């Protein structure tokens, strides 16, 4: 029933491992620093934030591939509370704790 046998599966895993190590370690392989233009260096500073926003924002404002149509969604209030905490204290752990402290009672208590 399987499309691949054990040997083919091991070869695929090995090949993907090698590919991952080479692509992730590309900058460590070279003995000299690779010059990067200043504009690219500045842009790369915002890459983690952009990636996080690309994952989190759709999860907050969409449900089953559609924009949410009601304000009675616990995710909106949890995101707002977490954002307010982060703006006030600049702490990641506190942001997560406050967001979850708002999300869970609304989900479990009110069924939002």
HUUR-V975243 format. One record per helix or strand of 3 or more residues. SS is the DSSP state (a for helix, b for strand). FROM is the first residue (numbers start at 0). TO is the last residue. If there is no record, write none. Layout:
# HUUR-V975243
[[SS & FROM & TO] [SS & FROM & TO]]
This chain:
# HUUR-V975243
[[a & 5 & 23] [a & 25 & 28] [a & 37 & 44] [a & 46 & 60] [a & 73 & 88] [a & 91 & 109]]
